[in-house]
Amino acid sequence: MEINNKHEKCTICKKEYTSTYAEAMPGIKIYVCESCLEAAKNNFIWICMSCGQVYIRPKKLVISRLRDSELLKAYLLCEDMQIIQGIDVCIECDPEGILRYMDTQKMAMEC
């Protein structure tokens, strides 16, 4: 995370203004206020890079539902970290794409 002189609305809560940001992709800055940074201790936070939708889920709930052993291992290693992840698309901006992806994953697991 970096700090600059410019204050923008927090990308996550869209309420507080902050100067703390990270560049998620070239030219795309994610501003994060102290409250949302604190929330990232107990929650996984995902931000859709296409539409800006924010998803916040309790870490314990996400970890308990994982079936992929490699992903489970990765998330368990990150359990004590504050992680805010950017995702390419979400169910809000590309519902058909998400459903196609889930169908592909389901078929791959059945093979």
Buried (B, 14 or more C-beta within 10 A) or exposed (E): EEEEEEEBEBBBBEEBEBEBBBEBEEEEBBBBBEBBBEBBEEBBBBBBBBEEBBBBEEBEEBBEEBEEEEEBEEBEEBEEEBBBEBEEBBBEBBEEBBEEEEEEEEEEEEE
